[in-house]
Amino acid sequence: MITALCSGITAFGFWGFLKSAIFLVGYISSNQLFPEPLSPEEERVLFRAKGLWK
């Protein structure tokens, strides 16, 4: 009885983990998560503003 209850809880826990993992992978793989890269000119402007570009 207790073994069956524990294995049921483990199965539900594992199912919950799978659902959250699938959501996380889908979120990361979407193209809107990461910003577009800067153009070379935009990088130069930002580096100069921070004193990292001569």
KOLGU-4560 file (N, C-alpha, C; in nm, 3 decimals, padded with zeros to 5 digits):
<recs>
<n_xx: 00.083 n_yy: -00.119 n_zz: 00.000 ca_xx: 00.000 ca_yy: 00.000 ca_zz: 00.000 c_xx: 00.087 c_yy: 00.126 c_zz: 00.000 mol: A seq: 1 type: MET>
<n_xx: 00.182 n_yy: 00.133 n_zz: 00.093 ca_xx: 00.268 ca_yy: 00.251 ca_zz: 00.101 c_xx: 00.358 c_yy: 00.258 c_zz: -00.022 mol: A seq: 2 type: ILE>
<n_xx: 00.407 n_yy: 00.143 n_zz: -00.069 ca_xx: 00.493 ca_yy: 00.142 ca_zz: -00.188 c_xx: 00.416 c_yy: 00.193 c_zz: -00.309 mol: A seq: 3 type: THR>
<n_xx: 00.292 n_yy: 00.152 n_zz: -00.325 ca_xx: 00.211 ca_yy: 00.198 ca_zz: -00.437 c_xx: 00.187 c_yy: 00.348 c_zz: -00.427 mol: A seq: 4 type: ALA>
<n_xx: 00.163 n_yy: 00.398 n_zz: -00.307 ca_xx: 00.140 ca_yy: 00.541 ca_zz: -00.288 c_xx: 00.266 c_yy: 00.620 c_zz: -00.321 mol: A seq: 5 type: LEU>
<n_xx: 00.381 n_yy: 00.572 n_zz: -00.277 ca_xx: 00.507 ca_yy: 00.642 ca_zz: -00.304 c_xx: 00.540 c_yy: 00.641 c_zz: -00.453 mol: A seq: 6 type: CYS>
<n_xx: 00.516 n_yy: 00.529 n_zz: -00.520 ca_xx: 00.546 ca_yy: 00.524 ca_zz: -00.663 c_xx: 00.450 c_yy: 00.614 c_zz: -00.741 mol: A seq: 7 type: SER>
<n_xx: 00.326 n_yy: 00.629 n_zz: -00.693 ca_xx: 00.232 ca_yy: 00.721 ca_zz: -00.758 c_xx: 00.276 c_yy: 00.865 c_zz: -00.742 mol: A seq: 8 type: GLY>
<n_xx: 00.325 n_yy: 00.900 n_zz: -00.624 ca_xx: 00.375 ca_yy: 01.036 ca_zz: -00.600 c_xx: 00.497 c_yy: 01.061 c_zz: -00.686 mol: A seq: 9 type: ILE>
<n_xx: 00.584 n_yy: 00.964 n_zz: -00.698 ca_xx: 00.703 ca_yy: 00.978 ca_zz: -00.780 c_xx: 00.666 c_yy: 00.994 c_zz: -00.927 mol: A seq: 10 type: THR>
<n_xx: 00.567 n_yy: 00.918 n_zz: -00.972 ca_xx: 00.524 ca_yy: 00.930 ca_zz: -01.112 c_xx: 00.466 c_yy: 01.068 c_zz: -01.137 mol: A seq: 11 type: ALA>
<n_xx: 00.385 n_yy: 01.121 n_zz: -01.044 ca_xx: 00.330 ca_yy: 01.255 ca_zz: -01.062 c_xx: 00.440 c_yy: 01.360 c_zz: -01.056 mol: A seq: 12 type: PHE>
<n_xx: 00.536 n_yy: 01.341 n_zz: -00.970 ca_xx: 00.649 ca_yy: 01.435 ca_zz: -00.962 c_xx: 00.730 c_yy: 01.434 c_zz: -01.090 mol: A seq: 13 type: GLY>
<n_xx: 00.752 n_yy: 01.317 n_zz: -01.144 ca_xx: 00.827 ca_yy: 01.305 ca_zz: -01.269 c_xx: 00.749 c_yy: 01.368 c_zz: -01.384 mol: A seq: 14 type: PHE>
<n_xx: 00.618 n_yy: 01.348 n_zz: -01.387 ca_xx: 00.533 ca_yy: 01.407 ca_zz: -01.490 c_xx: 00.538 c_yy: 01.560 c_zz: -01.481 mol: A seq: 15 type: TRP>
<n_xx: 00.532 n_yy: 01.613 n_zz: -01.361 ca_xx: 00.542 ca_yy: 01.757 ca_zz: -01.342 c_xx: 00.676 c_yy: 01.811 c_zz: -01.390 mol: A seq: 16 type: GLY>
<n_xx: 00.781 n_yy: 01.737 n_zz: -01.361 ca_xx: 00.914 ca_yy: 01.777 ca_zz: -01.407 c_xx: 00.920 c_yy: 01.778 c_zz: -01.560 mol: A seq: 17 type: PHE>
<n_xx: 00.865 n_yy: 01.675 n_zz: -01.624 ca_xx: 00.866 ca_yy: 01.670 ca_zz: -01.770 c_xx: 00.789 c_yy: 01.788 c_zz: -01.830 mol: A seq: 18 type: LEU>
<n_xx: 00.674 n_yy: 01.821 n_zz: -01.773 ca_xx: 00.596 ca_yy: 01.933 ca_zz: -01.825 c_xx: 00.674 c_yy: 02.063 c_zz: -01.814 mol: A seq: 19 type: LYS>
<n_xx: 00.739 n_yy: 02.085 n_zz: -01.701 ca_xx: 00.816 ca_yy: 02.209 ca_zz: -01.684 c_xx: 00.940 c_yy: 02.209 c_zz: -01.774 mol: A seq: 20 type: SER>
<n_xx: 01.003 n_yy: 02.094 n_zz: -01.793 ca_xx: 01.120 ca_yy: 02.087 ca_zz: -01.880 c_xx: 01.082 c_yy: 02.115 c_zz: -02.025 mol: A seq: 21 type: ALA>
<n_xx: 00.969 n_yy: 02.062 n_zz: -02.069 ca_xx: 00.924 ca_yy: 02.086 ca_zz: -02.206 c_xx: 00.892 c_yy: 02.233 c_zz: -02.225 mol: A seq: 22 type: ILE>
<n_xx: 00.829 n_yy: 02.295 n_zz: -02.126 ca_xx: 00.799 ca_yy: 02.438 ca_zz: -02.134 c_xx: 00.927 c_yy: 02.519 c_zz: -02.141 mol: A seq: 23 type: PHE>
<n_xx: 01.026 n_yy: 02.485 n_zz: -02.059 ca_xx: 01.151 ca_yy: 02.559 ca_zz: -02.056 c_xx: 01.226 c_yy: 02.547 c_zz: -02.189 mol: A seq: 24 type: LEU>
<n_xx: 01.232 n_yy: 02.428 n_zz: -02.245 ca_xx: 01.301 ca_yy: 02.408 ca_zz: -02.373 c_xx: 01.229 c_yy: 02.485 c_zz: -02.483 mol: A seq: 25 type: VAL>
<n_xx: 01.098 n_yy: 02.482 n_zz: -02.482 ca_xx: 01.022 ca_yy: 02.559 ca_zz: -02.581 c_xx: 01.044 c_yy: 02.707 c_zz: -02.566 mol: A seq: 26 type: GLY>
<n_xx: 01.055 n_yy: 02.754 n_zz: -02.445 ca_xx: 01.078 ca_yy: 02.897 ca_zz: -02.421 c_xx: 01.216 c_yy: 02.940 c_zz: -02.469 mol: A seq: 27 type: TYR>
<n_xx: 01.315 n_yy: 02.860 n_zz: -02.442 ca_xx: 01.452 ca_yy: 02.892 ca_zz: -02.481 c_xx: 01.468 c_yy: 02.885 c_zz: -02.633 mol: A seq: 28 type: ILE>
<n_xx: 01.401 n_yy: 02.790 n_zz: -02.698 ca_xx: 01.419 ca_yy: 02.774 ca_zz: -02.842 c_xx: 01.343 c_yy: 02.877 c_zz: -02.924 mol: A seq: 29 type: SER>
<n_xx: 01.257 n_yy: 02.957 n_zz: -02.861 ca_xx: 01.187 ca_yy: 03.059 ca_zz: -02.938 c_xx: 01.284 c_yy: 03.169 c_zz: -02.979 mol: A seq: 30 type: SER>
<n_xx: 01.260 n_yy: 03.230 n_zz: -03.093 ca_xx: 01.351 ca_yy: 03.331 ca_zz: -03.145 c_xx: 01.339 c_yy: 03.464 c_zz: -03.073 mol: A seq: 31 type: ASN>
<n_xx: 01.235 n_yy: 03.484 n_zz: -02.997 ca_xx: 01.214 ca_yy: 03.612 ca_zz: -02.932 c_xx: 01.282 c_yy: 03.623 c_zz: -02.797 mol: A seq: 32 type: GLN>
<n_xx: 01.344 n_yy: 03.518 n_zz: -02.751 ca_xx: 01.407 ca_yy: 03.520 ca_zz: -02.619 c_xx: 01.534 c_yy: 03.605 c_zz: -02.619 mol: A seq: 33 type: LEU>
<n_xx: 01.614 n_yy: 03.593 n_zz: -02.723 ca_xx: 01.741 ca_yy: 03.664 ca_zz: -02.729 c_xx: 01.729 c_yy: 03.784 c_zz: -02.821 mol: A seq: 34 type: PHE>
<n_xx: 01.790 n_yy: 03.896 n_zz: -02.787 ca_xx: 01.783 ca_yy: 04.014 ca_zz: -02.873 c_xx: 01.867 c_yy: 03.996 c_zz: -03.000 mol: A seq: 35 type: PRO>
<n_xx: 01.837 n_yy: 04.077 n_zz: -03.098 ca_xx: 01.916 ca_yy: 04.076 ca_zz: -03.222 c_xx: 02.057 c_yy: 04.127 c_zz: -03.192 mol: A seq: 36 type: GLU>
<n_xx: 02.157 n_yy: 04.076 n_zz: -03.260 ca_xx: 02.293 ca_yy: 04.126 ca_zz: -03.237 c_xx: 02.306 c_yy: 04.271 c_zz: -03.284 mol: A seq: 37 type: PRO>
<n_xx: 02.398 n_yy: 04.342 n_zz: -03.223 ca_xx: 02.423 ca_yy: 04.481 ca_zz: -03.260 c_xx: 02.504 c_yy: 04.487 c_zz: -03.389 mol: A seq: 38 type: LEU>
<n_xx: 02.483 n_yy: 04.594 n_zz: -03.462 ca_xx: 02.565 ca_yy: 04.617 ca_zz: -03.581 c_xx: 02.704 c_yy: 04.660 c_zz: -03.533 mol: A seq: 39 type: SER>
<n_xx: 02.805 n_yy: 04.650 n_zz: -03.618 ca_xx: 02.939 ca_yy: 04.694 ca_zz: -03.578 c_xx: 02.942 c_yy: 04.840 c_zz: -03.533 mol: A seq: 40 type: PRO>
<n_xx: 02.864 n_yy: 04.925 n_zz: -03.599 ca_xx: 02.861 ca_yy: 05.066 ca_zz: -03.560 c_xx: 02.799 c_yy: 05.084 c_zz: -03.421 mol: A seq: 41 type: GLU>
<n_xx: 02.692 n_yy: 05.011 n_zz: -03.392 ca_xx: 02.628 ca_yy: 05.019 ca_zz: -03.260 c_xx: 02.723 c_yy: 04.969 c_zz: -03.151 mol: A seq: 42 type: GLU>
<n_xx: 02.798 n_yy: 04.863 n_zz: -03.181 ca_xx: 02.897 ca_yy: 04.812 ca_zz: -03.085 c_xx: 03.003 c_yy: 04.919 c_zz: -03.057 mol: A seq: 43 type: GLU>
<n_xx: 03.053 n_yy: 04.983 n_zz: -03.163 ca_xx: 03.155 ca_yy: 05.086 ca_zz: -03.147 c_xx: 03.106 c_yy: 05.200 c_zz: -03.058 mol: A seq: 44 type: ARG>
<n_xx: 02.982 n_yy: 05.244 n_zz: -03.082 ca_xx: 02.925 ca_yy: 05.354 ca_zz: -03.003 c_xx: 02.917 c_yy: 05.315 c_zz: -02.856 mol: A seq: 45 type: VAL>
<n_xx: 02.868 n_yy: 05.195 n_zz: -02.828 ca_xx: 02.855 ca_yy: 05.151 ca_zz: -02.688 c_xx: 02.991 c_yy: 05.131 c_zz: -02.621 mol: A seq: 46 type: LEU>
<n_xx: 03.087 n_yy: 05.075 n_zz: -02.695 ca_xx: 03.220 ca_yy: 05.057 ca_zz: -02.637 c_xx: 03.288 c_yy: 05.190 c_zz: -02.608 mol: A seq: 47 type: PHE>
<n_xx: 03.270 n_yy: 05.284 n_zz: -02.699 ca_xx: 03.328 ca_yy: 05.418 ca_zz: -02.676 c_xx: 03.265 c_yy: 05.485 c_zz: -02.554 mol: A seq: 48 type: ARG>
<n_xx: 03.134 n_yy: 05.467 n_zz: -02.539 ca_xx: 03.064 ca_yy: 05.527 ca_zz: -02.425 c_xx: 03.115 c_yy: 05.469 c_zz: -02.293 mol: A seq: 49 type: ALA>
<n_xx: 03.154 n_yy: 05.343 n_zz: -02.294 ca_xx: 03.203 ca_yy: 05.280 ca_zz: -02.172 c_xx: 03.355 c_yy: 05.293 c_zz: -02.156 mol: A seq: 50 type: LYS>
<n_xx: 03.420 n_yy: 05.355 n_zz: -02.253 ca_xx: 03.565 ca_yy: 05.372 ca_zz: -02.245 c_xx: 03.643 c_yy: 05.247 c_zz: -02.281 mol: A seq: 51 type: GLY>
<n_xx: 03.583 n_yy: 05.155 n_zz: -02.355 ca_xx: 03.650 ca_yy: 05.032 ca_zz: -02.390 c_xx: 03.704 c_yy: 05.033 c_zz: -02.533 mol: A seq: 52 type: LEU>
<n_xx: 03.677 n_yy: 05.139 n_zz: -02.605 ca_xx: 03.719 ca_yy: 05.148 ca_zz: -02.745 c_xx: 03.801 c_yy: 05.274 c_zz: -02.762 mol: A seq: 53 type: TRP>
<n_xx: 03.910 n_yy: 05.265 n_zz: -02.833 ca_xx: 03.997 ca_yy: 05.383 ca_zz: -02.852 c_xx: 03.952 c_yy: 05.464 c_zz: -02.970 mol: A seq: 54 type: LYS>
</recs>
